[in-house]
Amino acid sequence: MPTLFWFLGVAIATPGLALPVVTIQNGKPVTAQEAILIKDFSDRIKAYVALQKKLEASLPGLKSSNDSAEIASHAHTLRVMIIEARPNLQQGNIFTPELSTYFKSTIRKTFQEPGSQVVRRTVQESDLPKPIVVRVNGVYPDESPLITTPPTLLNRLPELPKELTYRILGRTFVLLDNKTNLIVDFLPDAIP
């Protein structure tokens, strides 16, 4: 025990020696810098979901939750309203440069660590998507497979509200609106 106090005393007394501050977020240890990035991401996500809910509240309610044509029409109308409320957005409106670096680093570490063959297999099991242009406010292509994000990777990324999901489209990492099939933002060349 005295040795521990000695090391702690040396660390505190040594100028320039900074111990990383680690906190727990969603049951995962993160550094102070990561906590700031995750909070920024969370705030951006909350703003999008608030907009989605506000716009959806202005629509008439669904008469039946079993009528697929009515559900599709409702989703299409909401999608148009979201696009009109968020015009001219480019990649990076949610995945800022700092968040892009954080996400790409986390994704690459997950795909390159020992045992990552299972993660790769999860992504490669489906058919390769046809080349498409991914853009913010674009519709996720119906003909492209909805590749789910591997659980190992999901456990390392910030949690999303039920309205959004992470998807992989080729080498692109996509943030997708579940209600409207709208691409909220994306990270090109994120998948190694």
TIRO-2110 file (N, C-alpha, C; in Angstrom, 1 decimal):
// TIRO-2110
0.8, -1.2, 0.0, N, 1, A
0.0, 0.0, 0.0, CA, 1, A
0.9, 1.3, 0.0, C, 1, A
2.0, 1.3, 0.8, N, 2, A
2.8, 2.5, 0.8, CA, 2, A
3.4, 2.8, -0.6, C, 2, A
3.7, 1.7, -1.4, N, 3, A
4.2, 1.8, -2.7, CA, 3, A
3.2, 2.5, -3.6, C, 3, A
1.9, 2.2, -3.5, N, 4, A
0.9, 2.8, -4.3, CA, 4, A
0.8, 4.3, -4.0, C, 4, A
0.9, 4.7, -2.8, N, 5, A
0.9, 6.1, -2.4, CA, 5, A
2.1, 6.8, -3.0, C, 5, A
3.3, 6.1, -2.9, N, 6, A
4.5, 6.7, -3.5, CA, 6, A
4.3, 7.0, -5.0, C, 6, A
3.8, 6.0, -5.7, N, 7, A
3.6, 6.2, -7.2, CA, 7, A
2.6, 7.3, -7.4, C, 7, A
1.6, 7.4, -6.7, N, 8, A
0.6, 8.4, -6.8, CA, 8, A
1.2, 9.8, -6.5, C, 8, A
2.0, 9.9, -5.5, N, 9, A
2.6, 11.1, -5.1, CA, 9, A
3.6, 11.6, -6.2, C, 9, A
4.3, 10.6, -6.8, N, 10, A
5.3, 11.0, -7.8, CA, 10, A
4.5, 11.5, -9.0, C, 10, A
3.4, 10.8, -9.4, N, 11, A
2.6, 11.2, -10.5, CA, 11, A
2.0, 12.6, -10.4, C, 11, A
1.5, 12.9, -9.2, N, 12, A
1.0, 14.2, -8.9, CA, 12, A
2.0, 15.3, -8.9, C, 12, A
3.2, 15.0, -8.3, N, 13, A
4.2, 16.0, -8.2, CA, 13, A
5.0, 16.2, -9.4, C, 13, A
5.0, 15.2, -10.4, N, 14, A
5.8, 15.4, -11.6, CA, 14, A
5.1, 16.3, -12.6, C, 14, A
5.6, 17.4, -12.9, N, 15, A
5.0, 18.3, -13.9, CA, 15, A
5.0, 17.6, -15.3, C, 15, A
3.9, 17.8, -16.0, N, 16, A
3.8, 17.3, -17.4, CA, 16, A
3.4, 15.9, -17.4, C, 16, A
3.3, 15.2, -16.3, N, 17, A
2.8, 13.8, -16.3, CA, 17, A
1.3, 13.9, -15.9, C, 17, A
0.5, 13.6, -16.9, N, 18, A
-0.9, 13.7, -16.7, CA, 18, A
-1.5, 12.3, -16.8, C, 18, A
-2.3, 12.0, -15.8, N, 19, A
-3.0, 10.7, -15.9, CA, 19, A
-4.3, 10.9, -16.6, C, 19, A
-4.6, 10.0, -17.5, N, 20, A
-5.8, 10.2, -18.3, CA, 20, A
-7.0, 10.0, -17.3, C, 20, A
-8.0, 10.9, -17.5, N, 21, A
-9.2, 10.9, -16.7, CA, 21, A
-10.1, 9.9, -17.4, C, 21, A
-10.6, 8.9, -16.6, N, 22, A
-11.4, 7.9, -17.2, CA, 22, A
-12.8, 7.9, -16.5, C, 22, A
-13.8, 7.9, -17.2, N, 23, A
-15.2, 7.9, -16.7, CA, 23, A
-15.9, 6.7, -17.3, C, 23, A
-17.0, 6.4, -16.7, N, 24, A
-17.9, 5.3, -17.2, CA, 24, A
-19.1, 5.9, -17.9, C, 24, A
-19.3, 5.5, -19.1, N, 25, A
-20.4, 6.0, -19.9, CA, 25, A
-21.1, 4.8, -20.6, C, 25, A
-22.4, 4.6, -20.3, N, 26, A
-23.1, 3.4, -20.8, CA, 26, A
-22.4, 2.1, -20.5, C, 26, A
-21.8, 2.1, -19.3, N, 27, A
-21.1, 0.9, -18.8, CA, 27, A
-19.7, 0.7, -19.4, C, 27, A
-19.2, 1.7, -20.1, N, 28, A
-17.9, 1.5, -20.8, CA, 28, A
-17.0, 2.6, -20.3, C, 28, A
-15.7, 2.3, -20.0, N, 29, A
-14.8, 3.3, -19.6, CA, 29, A
-14.4, 4.2, -20.8, C, 29, A
-14.4, 5.5, -20.6, N, 30, A
-14.0, 6.4, -21.7, CA, 30, A
-13.1, 7.5, -21.1, C, 30, A
-12.2, 8.1, -21.9, N, 31, A
-11.4, 9.2, -21.4, CA, 31, A
-12.3, 10.4, -21.4, C, 31, A
-11.7, 11.5, -20.8, N, 32, A
-12.5, 12.7, -20.7, CA, 32, A
-12.7, 13.3, -22.1, C, 32, A
-11.7, 13.1, -23.0, N, 33, A
-11.9, 13.6, -24.4, CA, 33, A
-13.0, 12.8, -25.1, C, 33, A
-13.0, 11.5, -24.9, N, 34, A
-14.1, 10.7, -25.5, CA, 34, A
-15.4, 11.1, -25.0, C, 34, A
-15.5, 11.3, -23.7, N, 35, A
-16.8, 11.7, -23.1, CA, 35, A
-17.3, 13.0, -23.7, C, 35, A
-16.4, 13.9, -24.0, N, 36, A
-16.8, 15.2, -24.6, CA, 36, A
-17.4, 14.9, -26.0, C, 36, A
-16.7, 14.1, -26.8, N, 37, A
-17.1, 13.7, -28.1, CA, 37, A
-18.4, 13.0, -28.1, C, 37, A
-18.6, 12.1, -27.2, N, 38, A
-19.9, 11.3, -27.1, CA, 38, A
-21.0, 12.2, -26.7, C, 38, A
-20.8, 13.2, -25.9, N, 39, A
-21.8, 14.2, -25.5, CA, 39, A
-22.2, 15.0, -26.7, C, 39, A
-21.2, 15.5, -27.5, N, 40, A
-21.5, 16.3, -28.7, CA, 40, A
-22.3, 15.4, -29.6, C, 40, A
-21.9, 14.2, -29.9, N, 41, A
-22.7, 13.3, -30.8, CA, 41, A
-24.1, 13.1, -30.2, C, 41, A
-24.3, 12.9, -29.0, N, 42, A
-25.6, 12.7, -28.3, CA, 42, A
-26.4, 13.9, -28.5, C, 42, A
-25.9, 15.1, -28.3, N, 43, A
-26.6, 16.3, -28.5, CA, 43, A
-27.1, 16.5, -29.9, C, 43, A
-26.3, 16.2, -30.9, N, 44, A
-26.6, 16.3, -32.3, CA, 44, A
-27.8, 15.3, -32.6, C, 44, A
-27.6, 14.1, -32.1, N, 45, A
-28.7, 13.1, -32.3, CA, 45, A
-30.0, 13.5, -31.7, C, 45, A
-29.9, 14.0, -30.5, N, 46, A
-31.2, 14.5, -29.8, CA, 46, A
-31.8, 15.6, -30.6, C, 46, A
-31.1, 16.5, -31.2, N, 47, A
-31.6, 17.6, -32.0, CA, 47, A
-32.3, 17.0, -33.2, C, 47, A
-31.7, 16.0, -33.8, N, 48, A
-32.4, 15.4, -35.0, CA, 48, A
-33.7, 14.7, -34.6, C, 48, A
-33.6, 13.9, -33.6, N, 49, A
-34.8, 13.2, -33.1, CA, 49, A
-35.9, 14.2, -32.7, C, 49, A
-35.6, 15.3, -32.0, N, 50, A
-36.6, 16.3, -31.6, CA, 50, A
-37.2, 16.9, -32.9, C, 50, A
-36.4, 17.2, -33.9, N, 51, A
-37.0, 17.7, -35.2, CA, 51, A
-37.9, 16.6, -35.8, C, 51, A
-37.5, 15.4, -35.8, N, 52, A
-38.3, 14.3, -36.4, CA, 52, A
-39.7, 14.2, -35.7, C, 52, A
-39.6, 14.2, -34.3, N, 53, A
-40.8, 14.1, -33.6, CA, 53, A
-41.8, 15.3, -33.7, C, 53, A
-41.2, 16.5, -33.8, N, 54, A
-42.0, 17.7, -34.0, CA, 54, A
-42.7, 17.7, -35.3, C, 54, A
-42.0, 17.3, -36.4, N, 55, A
-42.6, 17.2, -37.7, CA, 55, A
-43.6, 16.1, -37.7, C, 55, A
-43.4, 15.0, -37.1, N, 56, A
-44.3, 13.9, -37.2, CA, 56, A
-45.6, 14.2, -36.4, C, 56, A
-45.4, 15.0, -35.3, N, 57, A
-46.6, 15.4, -34.5, CA, 57, A
-47.6, 16.3, -35.4, C, 57, A
-47.0, 17.0, -36.4, N, 58, A
-47.9, 17.8, -37.2, CA, 58, A
-48.7, 17.0, -38.3, C, 58, A
-48.3, 15.8, -38.4, N, 59, A
-49.0, 14.9, -39.4, CA, 59, A
-50.2, 14.3, -38.7, C, 59, A
-51.2, 14.0, -39.6, N, 60, A
-52.4, 13.2, -39.0, CA, 60, A
-51.9, 11.8, -38.6, C, 60, A
-52.5, 11.3, -37.5, N, 61, A
-52.1, 10.0, -37.0, CA, 61, A
-52.4, 8.9, -38.0, C, 61, A
-51.7, 7.8, -37.8, N, 62, A
-52.1, 6.6, -38.7, CA, 62, A
-53.4, 6.0, -38.2, C, 62, A
-54.2, 5.7, -39.2, N, 63, A
-55.5, 5.1, -38.9, CA, 63, A
-55.4, 3.7, -38.5, C, 63, A
-54.4, 3.0, -39.1, N, 64, A
-54.2, 1.6, -38.8, CA, 64, A
-52.7, 1.3, -38.9, C, 64, A
-52.2, 0.6, -37.9, N, 65, A
-50.8, 0.3, -37.9, CA, 65, A
-50.5, -1.0, -38.7, C, 65, A
-51.6, -1.6, -39.3, N, 66, A
-51.5, -2.8, -40.2, CA, 66, A
-51.5, -2.5, -41.7, C, 66, A
-51.8, -1.3, -42.1, N, 67, A
-52.0, -0.9, -43.5, CA, 67, A
-50.6, -0.5, -44.0, C, 67, A
-49.9, -1.3, -44.7, N, 68, A
-48.6, -1.0, -45.2, CA, 68, A
-48.5, 0.2, -46.1, C, 68, A
-49.6, 0.4, -46.9, N, 69, A
-49.6, 1.5, -47.9, CA, 69, A
-49.7, 2.8, -47.1, C, 69, A
-50.5, 2.8, -46.0, N, 70, A
-50.7, 4.0, -45.2, CA, 70, A
-49.4, 4.3, -44.4, C, 70, A
-48.7, 3.3, -43.9, N, 71, A
-47.5, 3.4, -43.2, CA, 71, A
-46.4, 4.0, -44.1, C, 71, A
-46.4, 3.5, -45.4, N, 72, A
-45.4, 3.9, -46.3, CA, 72, A
-45.6, 5.4, -46.7, C, 72, A
-46.9, 5.7, -46.9, N, 73, A
-47.3, 7.1, -47.2, CA, 73, A
-46.9, 8.1, -46.1, C, 73, A
-47.2, 7.7, -44.9, N, 74, A
-46.8, 8.5, -43.7, CA, 74, A
-45.3, 8.7, -43.6, C, 74, A
-44.5, 7.6, -43.8, N, 75, A
-43.1, 7.7, -43.8, CA, 75, A
-42.5, 8.6, -44.9, C, 75, A
-43.1, 8.5, -46.1, N, 76, A
-42.7, 9.3, -47.2, CA, 76, A
-43.0, 10.8, -46.9, C, 76, A
-44.2, 11.1, -46.4, N, 77, A
-44.5, 12.5, -46.0, CA, 77, A
-43.5, 13.0, -45.0, C, 77, A
-43.3, 12.2, -44.0, N, 78, A
-42.3, 12.7, -42.9, CA, 78, A
-40.9, 12.9, -43.5, C, 78, A
-40.5, 12.0, -44.4, N, 79, A
-39.2, 12.1, -45.0, CA, 79, A
-39.1, 13.4, -45.8, C, 79, A
-40.1, 13.8, -46.6, N, 80, A
-40.1, 15.0, -47.3, CA, 80, A
-40.0, 16.2, -46.4, C, 80, A
-40.8, 16.1, -45.3, N, 81, A
-40.8, 17.2, -44.3, CA, 81, A
-39.4, 17.4, -43.7, C, 81, A
-38.7, 16.3, -43.4, N, 82, A
-37.4, 16.4, -42.7, CA, 82, A
-36.4, 17.0, -43.7, C, 82, A
-36.5, 16.5, -45.0, N, 83, A
-35.6, 17.1, -46.0, CA, 83, A
-35.8, 18.6, -46.2, C, 83, A
-37.0, 19.0, -46.2, N, 84, A
-37.3, 20.4, -46.3, CA, 84, A
-36.8, 21.2, -45.1, C, 84, A
-36.9, 20.6, -43.9, N, 85, A
-36.4, 21.3, -42.7, CA, 85, A
-34.9, 21.3, -42.6, C, 85, A
-34.2, 20.4, -43.3, N, 86, A
-32.8, 20.3, -43.3, CA, 86, A
-32.2, 20.4, -44.7, C, 86, A
-32.4, 21.5, -45.4, N, 87, A
-32.0, 21.6, -46.8, CA, 87, A
-30.5, 21.8, -46.9, C, 87, A
-29.9, 21.3, -48.0, N, 88, A
-28.5, 21.6, -48.4, CA, 88, A
-27.5, 21.1, -47.4, C, 88, A
-27.9, 20.0, -46.6, N, 89, A
-26.9, 19.5, -45.7, CA, 89, A
-25.9, 18.6, -46.4, C, 89, A
-24.7, 18.7, -45.9, N, 90, A
-23.6, 17.9, -46.5, CA, 90, A
-23.1, 16.8, -45.4, C, 90, A
-22.3, 15.9, -45.9, N, 91, A
-21.7, 14.9, -44.9, CA, 91, A
-21.0, 15.7, -43.9, C, 91, A
-21.2, 15.3, -42.6, N, 92, A
-20.5, 16.0, -41.5, CA, 92, A
-21.4, 16.8, -40.6, C, 92, A
-22.7, 16.8, -40.9, N, 93, A
-23.6, 17.6, -40.1, CA, 93, A
-23.7, 16.9, -38.7, C, 93, A
-23.6, 15.7, -38.6, N, 94, A
-23.6, 15.0, -37.3, CA, 94, A
-22.2, 14.4, -37.1, C, 94, A
-21.6, 13.8, -38.0, N, 95, A
-20.2, 13.3, -37.9, CA, 95, A
-19.2, 14.4, -38.3, C, 95, A
-19.0, 15.3, -37.3, N, 96, A
-18.1, 16.4, -37.5, CA, 96, A
-16.7, 15.8, -37.7, C, 96, A
-15.7, 16.6, -38.1, N, 97, A
-14.4, 16.1, -38.3, CA, 97, A
-13.8, 15.3, -37.0, C, 97, A
-14.1, 15.9, -35.8, N, 98, A
-13.6, 15.2, -34.6, CA, 98, A
-14.4, 13.9, -34.4, C, 98, A
-15.7, 13.9, -34.6, N, 99, A
-16.5, 12.7, -34.4, CA, 99, A
-16.1, 11.7, -35.5, C, 99, A
-15.8, 12.1, -36.7, N, 100, A
-15.4, 11.2, -37.7, CA, 100, A
-14.2, 10.5, -37.4, C, 100, A
-13.2, 11.2, -36.8, N, 101, A
-12.0, 10.6, -36.4, CA, 101, A
-12.2, 9.6, -35.3, C, 101, A
-13.0, 9.9, -34.3, N, 102, A
-13.4, 9.0, -33.2, CA, 102, A
-14.0, 7.8, -33.7, C, 102, A
-15.1, 7.9, -34.6, N, 103, A
-15.8, 6.8, -35.1, CA, 103, A
-14.9, 5.9, -35.9, C, 103, A
-14.2, 6.5, -36.9, N, 104, A
-13.3, 5.7, -37.8, CA, 104, A
-12.3, 5.0, -37.0, C, 104, A
-11.7, 5.6, -36.0, N, 105, A
-10.7, 4.9, -35.1, CA, 105, A
-11.3, 3.7, -34.4, C, 105, A
-12.5, 3.9, -33.8, N, 106, A
-13.2, 2.8, -33.1, CA, 106, A
-13.5, 1.7, -34.1, C, 106, A
-14.0, 2.0, -35.3, N, 107, A
-14.4, 1.0, -36.3, CA, 107, A
-13.2, 0.3, -36.7, C, 107, A
-12.1, 1.0, -37.0, N, 108, A
-10.9, 0.3, -37.5, CA, 108, A
-10.3, -0.6, -36.4, C, 108, A
-10.2, -0.1, -35.2, N, 109, A
-9.7, -1.0, -34.1, CA, 109, A
-10.5, -2.3, -34.0, C, 109, A
-11.8, -2.2, -34.1, N, 110, A
-12.7, -3.3, -34.0, CA, 110, A
-12.5, -4.3, -35.1, C, 110, A
-12.2, -3.8, -36.3, N, 111, A
-12.0, -4.7, -37.5, CA, 111, A
-10.6, -5.2, -37.6, C, 111, A
-9.6, -4.7, -36.8, N, 112, A
-8.2, -5.1, -36.9, CA, 112, A
-7.7, -5.8, -35.7, C, 112, A
-8.5, -5.9, -34.7, N, 113, A
-8.0, -6.6, -33.5, CA, 113, A
-8.1, -8.1, -33.6, C, 113, A
-7.4, -8.8, -32.7, N, 114, A
-7.5, -10.3, -32.8, CA, 114, A
-8.9, -10.7, -32.6, C, 114, A
-9.3, -11.7, -33.4, N, 115, A
-10.7, -12.2, -33.4, CA, 115, A
-11.7, -11.4, -34.2, C, 115, A
-11.1, -10.5, -35.0, N, 116, A
-12.0, -9.7, -35.8, CA, 116, A
-12.6, -10.4, -37.0, C, 116, A
-12.2, -11.6, -37.2, N, 117, A
-12.7, -12.4, -38.4, CA, 117, A
-14.2, -12.5, -38.3, C, 117, A
-14.7, -12.7, -37.1, N, 118, A
-16.2, -12.8, -36.9, CA, 118, A
-16.9, -11.6, -37.2, C, 118, A
-16.3, -10.4, -36.9, N, 119, A
-16.9, -9.1, -37.2, CA, 119, A
-16.9, -8.9, -38.7, C, 119, A
-15.8, -9.3, -39.4, N, 120, A
-15.7, -9.1, -40.8, CA, 120, A
-16.7, -10.1, -41.5, C, 120, A
-16.9, -11.3, -41.0, N, 121, A
-17.8, -12.2, -41.6, CA, 121, A
-19.2, -11.7, -41.5, C, 121, A
-19.6, -11.1, -40.4, N, 122, A
-20.9, -10.5, -40.2, CA, 122, A
-21.2, -9.5, -41.3, C, 122, A
-20.2, -8.7, -41.6, N, 123, A
-20.4, -7.6, -42.6, CA, 123, A
-20.4, -8.2, -44.0, C, 123, A
-19.6, -9.2, -44.3, N, 124, A
-19.4, -9.8, -45.6, CA, 124, A
-20.4, -10.9, -46.0, C, 124, A
-21.3, -11.3, -45.0, N, 125, A
-22.2, -12.4, -45.3, CA, 125, A
-23.2, -12.0, -46.4, C, 125, A
-23.6, -10.8, -46.5, N, 126, A
-24.6, -10.4, -47.4, CA, 126, A
-24.0, -10.1, -48.8, C, 126, A
-24.9, -9.9, -49.7, N, 127, A
-24.5, -9.6, -51.1, CA, 127, A
-23.8, -8.2, -51.1, C, 127, A
-22.9, -8.0, -52.0, N, 128, A
-22.2, -6.7, -52.1, CA, 128, A
-23.2, -5.7, -52.7, C, 128, A
-23.3, -4.5, -52.1, N, 129, A
-24.2, -3.6, -52.6, CA, 129, A
-23.8, -3.1, -54.0, C, 129, A
-24.8, -2.7, -54.8, N, 130, A
-24.5, -2.1, -56.1, CA, 130, A
-23.9, -0.7, -55.8, C, 130, A
-23.0, -0.2, -56.6, N, 131, A
-22.4, 1.1, -56.3, CA, 131, A
-23.5, 2.2, -56.4, C, 131, A
-23.6, 3.0, -55.3, N, 132, A
-24.6, 4.0, -55.3, CA, 132, A
-23.9, 5.3, -54.7, C, 132, A
-24.5, 6.4, -54.9, N, 133, A
-24.0, 7.6, -54.3, CA, 133, A
-24.7, 7.8, -53.0, C, 133, A
-24.0, 7.8, -51.9, N, 134, A
-24.6, 8.0, -50.6, CA, 134, A
-24.5, 9.5, -50.3, C, 134, A
-25.6, 10.0, -49.9, N, 135, A
-25.7, 11.5, -49.6, CA, 135, A
-26.6, 11.7, -48.4, C, 135, A
-26.3, 12.8, -47.7, N, 136, A
-27.2, 13.2, -46.6, CA, 136, A
-28.6, 13.6, -47.2, C, 136, A
-29.6, 13.2, -46.5, N, 137, A
-31.0, 13.4, -46.9, CA, 137, A
-31.4, 12.5, -48.1, C, 137, A
-30.5, 11.6, -48.5, N, 138, A
-30.8, 10.6, -49.5, CA, 138, A
-31.6, 9.4, -48.8, C, 138, A
-32.2, 8.7, -49.7, N, 139, A
-33.0, 7.5, -49.2, CA, 139, A
-32.1, 6.3, -49.3, C, 139, A
-32.0, 5.5, -48.2, N, 140, A
-31.2, 4.3, -48.2, CA, 140, A
-31.8, 3.4, -49.3, C, 140, A
-31.0, 2.9, -50.2, N, 141, A
-31.6, 2.2, -51.4, CA, 141, A
-32.2, 0.9, -51.0, C, 141, A
-33.5, 0.7, -51.5, N, 142, A
-34.2, -0.5, -51.2, CA, 142, A
-33.5, -1.8, -51.7, C, 142, A
-32.8, -1.7, -52.8, N, 143, A
-32.1, -2.8, -53.3, CA, 143, A
-30.8, -3.2, -52.6, C, 143, A
-30.4, -2.3, -51.7, N, 144, A
-29.1, -2.6, -51.0, CA, 144, A
-29.5, -3.4, -49.7, C, 144, A
-28.6, -4.3, -49.3, N, 145, A
-28.9, -5.1, -48.1, CA, 145, A
-28.8, -4.2, -46.9, C, 145, A
-29.7, -4.4, -45.9, N, 146, A
-29.6, -3.7, -44.6, CA, 146, A
-28.6, -4.5, -43.7, C, 146, A
-27.3, -4.2, -43.9, N, 147, A
-26.3, -4.9, -43.1, CA, 147, A
-26.3, -4.3, -41.7, C, 147, A
-26.6, -5.2, -40.7, N, 148, A
-26.6, -4.8, -39.3, CA, 148, A
-25.2, -4.6, -38.9, C, 148, A
-25.0, -3.7, -37.9, N, 149, A
-23.7, -3.4, -37.4, CA, 149, A
-23.3, -4.6, -36.4, C, 149, A
-22.1, -5.2, -36.6, N, 150, A
-21.8, -6.3, -35.7, CA, 150, A
-21.9, -5.9, -34.2, C, 150, A
-22.3, -6.8, -33.4, N, 151, A
-22.5, -6.5, -32.0, CA, 151, A
-21.2, -6.0, -31.3, C, 151, A
-20.1, -6.6, -31.7, N, 152, A
-18.8, -6.2, -31.1, CA, 152, A
-18.6, -4.7, -31.3, C, 152, A
-18.9, -4.2, -32.5, N, 153, A
-18.7, -2.8, -32.8, CA, 153, A
-19.8, -2.0, -32.1, C, 153, A
-21.0, -2.5, -32.2, N, 154, A
-22.1, -1.7, -31.5, CA, 154, A
-21.8, -1.4, -30.0, C, 154, A
-21.2, -2.4, -29.4, N, 155, A
-20.9, -2.2, -27.9, CA, 155, A
-19.8, -1.1, -27.7, C, 155, A
-19.1, -0.7, -28.7, N, 156, A
-18.1, 0.3, -28.6, CA, 156, A
-18.5, 1.7, -29.1, C, 156, A
-19.6, 1.7, -29.7, N, 157, A
-20.1, 3.0, -30.3, CA, 157, A
-21.2, 3.6, -29.3, C, 157, A
-21.3, 4.9, -29.4, N, 158, A
-22.4, 5.5, -28.6, CA, 158, A
-23.8, 4.9, -28.9, C, 158, A
-24.6, 4.7, -27.9, N, 159, A
-25.9, 4.2, -28.1, CA, 159, A
-26.8, 5.2, -28.9, C, 159, A
-27.7, 4.6, -29.6, N, 160, A
-28.6, 5.5, -30.4, CA, 160, A
-30.0, 5.3, -29.9, C, 160, A
-30.9, 6.3, -30.0, N, 161, A
-32.3, 6.2, -29.7, CA, 161, A
-32.9, 5.2, -30.7, C, 161, A
-34.1, 4.7, -30.4, N, 162, A
-34.8, 3.7, -31.3, CA, 162, A
-35.1, 4.3, -32.7, C, 162, A
-35.1, 5.6, -32.8, N, 163, A
-35.5, 6.2, -34.1, CA, 163, A
-34.3, 6.1, -35.1, C, 163, A
-33.1, 5.8, -34.6, N, 164, A
-31.9, 5.8, -35.5, CA, 164, A
-31.2, 4.5, -35.4, C, 164, A
-30.4, 4.1, -36.4, N, 165, A
-29.6, 2.9, -36.4, CA, 165, A
-28.3, 3.2, -37.2, C, 165, A
-27.3, 2.4, -36.9, N, 166, A
-26.1, 2.4, -37.6, CA, 166, A
-26.2, 1.3, -38.7, C, 166, A
-25.8, 1.6, -39.9, N, 167, A
-25.8, 0.6, -41.0, CA, 167, A
-24.4, 0.7, -41.7, C, 167, A
-24.1, -0.4, -42.4, N, 168, A
-22.9, -0.5, -43.2, CA, 168, A
-23.3, -0.7, -44.7, C, 168, A
-22.8, 0.1, -45.5, N, 169, A
-23.1, 0.1, -47.0, CA, 169, A
-21.8, 0.1, -47.7, C, 169, A
-21.3, -1.1, -48.1, N, 170, A
-20.0, -1.2, -48.6, CA, 170, A
-19.0, -0.9, -47.6, C, 170, A
-18.2, 0.2, -47.9, N, 171, A
-17.2, 0.7, -46.9, CA, 171, A
-17.7, 1.9, -46.2, C, 171, A
-18.9, 2.3, -46.4, N, 172, A
-19.5, 3.5, -45.8, CA, 172, A
-20.3, 3.1, -44.6, C, 172, A
-20.1, 3.9, -43.5, N, 173, A
-20.8, 3.7, -42.3, CA, 173, A
-21.9, 4.8, -42.3, C, 173, A
-23.2, 4.3, -42.1, N, 174, A
-24.4, 5.2, -42.3, CA, 174, A
-25.1, 5.3, -41.0, C, 174, A
-25.6, 6.5, -40.8, N, 175, A
-26.5, 6.8, -39.7, CA, 175, A
-27.9, 6.9, -40.4, C, 175, A
-28.8, 6.0, -40.0, N, 176, A
-30.1, 5.9, -40.8, CA, 176, A
-31.3, 6.1, -39.9, C, 176, A
-32.2, 6.9, -40.4, N, 177, A
-33.5, 7.2, -39.7, CA, 177, A
-34.4, 5.9, -40.0, C, 177, A
-34.8, 5.2, -38.9, N, 178, A
-35.6, 4.0, -39.1, CA, 178, A
-37.0, 4.3, -39.6, C, 178, A
-37.6, 5.4, -39.3, N, 179, A
-39.0, 5.7, -39.7, CA, 179, A
-39.1, 6.1, -41.1, C, 179, A
-38.1, 6.8, -41.6, N, 180, A
-38.2, 7.3, -43.0, CA, 180, A
-37.2, 6.7, -44.0, C, 180, A
-36.3, 5.9, -43.5, N, 181, A
-35.2, 5.3, -44.4, CA, 181, A
-34.3, 6.4, -44.9, C, 181, A
-34.2, 7.5, -44.2, N, 182, A
-33.4, 8.6, -44.6, CA, 182, A
-32.0, 8.5, -44.1, C, 182, A
-31.0, 8.8, -44.9, N, 183, A
-29.6, 8.9, -44.5, CA, 183, A
-29.4, 10.2, -43.8, C, 183, A
-29.2, 10.1, -42.5, N, 184, A
-29.0, 11.3, -41.6, CA, 184, A
-27.6, 11.9, -41.8, C, 184, A
-26.6, 11.0, -41.8, N, 185, A
-25.2, 11.3, -42.1, CA, 185, A
-24.5, 10.0, -42.4, C, 185, A
-23.2, 10.2, -42.8, N, 186, A
-22.5, 9.0, -43.1, CA, 186, A
-21.0, 9.3, -43.0, C, 186, A
-20.2, 8.2, -42.9, N, 187, A
-18.7, 8.3, -42.9, CA, 187, A
-18.2, 7.5, -44.1, C, 187, A
-17.7, 8.1, -45.1, N, 188, A
-17.1, 7.4, -46.3, CA, 188, A
-15.8, 6.7, -45.8, C, 188, A
-15.5, 5.6, -46.5, N, 189, A
-14.3, 4.8, -46.2, CA, 189, A
-14.0, 4.5, -44.8, C, 189, A
-15.1, 4.3, -44.0, N, 190, A
-14.9, 4.0, -42.6, CA, 190, A
-14.6, 2.5, -42.3, C, 190, A
-15.1, 1.6, -43.2, N, 191, A
-14.9, 0.2, -43.0, CA, 191, A
-13.6, -0.2, -43.7, C, 191, A
-12.7, -0.8, -43.0, N, 192, A
-11.4, -1.2, -43.6, CA, 192, A
-11.6, -2.4, -44.5, C, 192, A
END
